[in-house]
Amino acid sequence: MKTFSLKKNSFYILVLISMFPLLPKAVESILMILFFLVSLIIFFKNKKHCCKSNVFQVFNLSSLFVIYLISTLYSENLSEAFNFILRVTPIFLFALTLGILNPIITKKKKKFLLNTYFFSVFTALLIVHTHLIFNVSGEITSWEYRNAFEEYTKVHGTYFSLWTGFAVLIILNKICNLKFNKKNFIIISLYLIVLSYCIYWQFIIAARLPLFVTLLLSFVLLLKQLEKRIAIYIFFMAITLALVIGFVNLNTIKNKIDFKLPQGKYELKHNVMSSEDIRAGIYFCSYKIIKQSVLYGIGIGDVNDNLNKCYESEIDSDVYQIFHYNSHNQYLQIILASGLLGLLFFLYNLLILLKLSIRNKDNLFFALNMFLIICFFTENILSRHDGVIFYSFFTAIFYFNKEV
């Protein structure tokens, strides 16, 4: 098979990977391995045209993989450490293949991949919606409906909301790049219908932060398209409205930030035990563990073990034994595993991505970075396969995009 044919076929594989919202996890893994192997063949057949100058960029983009790999050296639970390494391997593989082995991403191909992705998210939501209409009937709470959604998709609601939020930003960016005239009226109308449907599902899934960040970044993207004077006026109006709403709901906000550690049996106390209380216990134990090794952390394999021990010995509630809770904060997870040194390396990677998006004036890349940076505060996005493939695929696509 000729090299140019291999390159063409490798892109087709990448297109299939971009459809991950529709694919079973096993299929996603097979496609990623296949893409790596094909890229490896292309590299050895065409060494003269490889991008060895991208070695530093690949190393930087693979920061989390490197951090976890190093922290494995001082982890006691090696089995758990290797599970984490395996889980974040796509971060390294996408960076290596698209940065050095098979640098095929052009502006046109990036656009095609983004279109395929948002179409896949929309199609997946339609399929799930159809399934739930015919299989869920009678009185059902929003929480039970979300559970039915997760059971069918095999994807945690927060991650699907994250995927859907980025699809919304892709569609909105498309709308902003179109001229508002009679010729584009039908196209813009269709985009708005798809956008509204996606946001509707974010409300249904009820993952609060992805929904909030989607709306916030949508607002920012719209402001960037307006005249500066009008944008400033709308911005200050929005801030004023937010302050008024905050003042009216001051007591509710106070209750939300009045953290206290959970107490008592979950079976008896679940009606008064808030998610904020549970997170307070998580952060309390995380702080105690971080103090043991601030600079280097305790090793990725031992993070969950130490958290579970702390939950059992330091918190007077069985909620952490009934449900599994990790650190629920990507930055905390990295400090726990590899200390401040690991966190600084990871933050450096995020800063590079953010600076690149600003330098290239790529609004969508900027929105993706901000989406991840904010959502990392409340979820371990990179501790699940669904978060890893989203992060690794799109950061590599944007990072190694050639503007030709």
C-alpha angles and dihedrals in degrees: 000000000000122000095243089053090051090052091051092048092047089057090051088055089051089052090054090050090053086062091066094127086069099039133087113245092246091057091048090053093048091050092049092051091046092051091051093049093047090047089051091054091049090050094053092044094050108030094148092067099043120121103239088157087073094067093104091047091051091049091050095046089049091055097126092048090050092046094052092043092055093044089055087071091071099031117115095199098063094170091060091043092054090048089057092046091051091048094054096039092103088066089063096037096053091045092049097045098043094036102045118353100047114003098182104140113119128169090261094049092046089054091050092050092050091049091050091049097051090045088052093051091049092047092047091053091050091050093049091045091053091048093050093047091057099036106036116062140153127031111344132162123235089249092054089047090053090049089052088050092051093044092055098042096037086221126116110247094238092058094046089049088051090052091046092048092056090048088055090053091049091052093045091050088053091051092049091053093053124086113242101238139120092270093059097036096100093044092049091047091053091048090051091051091051091045092051092048091052093049089047089058091048087057090048094048087048099205095156105202098047089049093048093047091047091054093043094051091043087056091049092049091051092048090054090058095053130081111276095245093050092044092054091048093051091045093055091044089053092048090050091049091049091051092049092049090047091051093049090050095040095126092051091050091048090053090050094054096039093100120192130168116259116257134192134012114327091223090063101031104038092106092060099030106096128201087244090060091051091049089049088059091048093051092043091056093041090056092050091051094045090057088062092066115003098169104043105015126221100281128272093260093060102045099091093039092054093045091052091049090051093047090053098044104032106034123064097218136085094215091102091054093049094048129031114241125184122187092287090214124083093210092050090049091056094047090050092049102039109004129228092322091060092044092051091052091050093046089050088056091051091048092052091051092048093048091049092053091050093045092050091044087231104160094187094050089048090050091049091052093048091046091056096040092055097040090051087071095069106025140043089234092172096051094076130060091236092058095041095053091047093049098039096044099048099037089054093045092053097036096053097036113134112212095229 
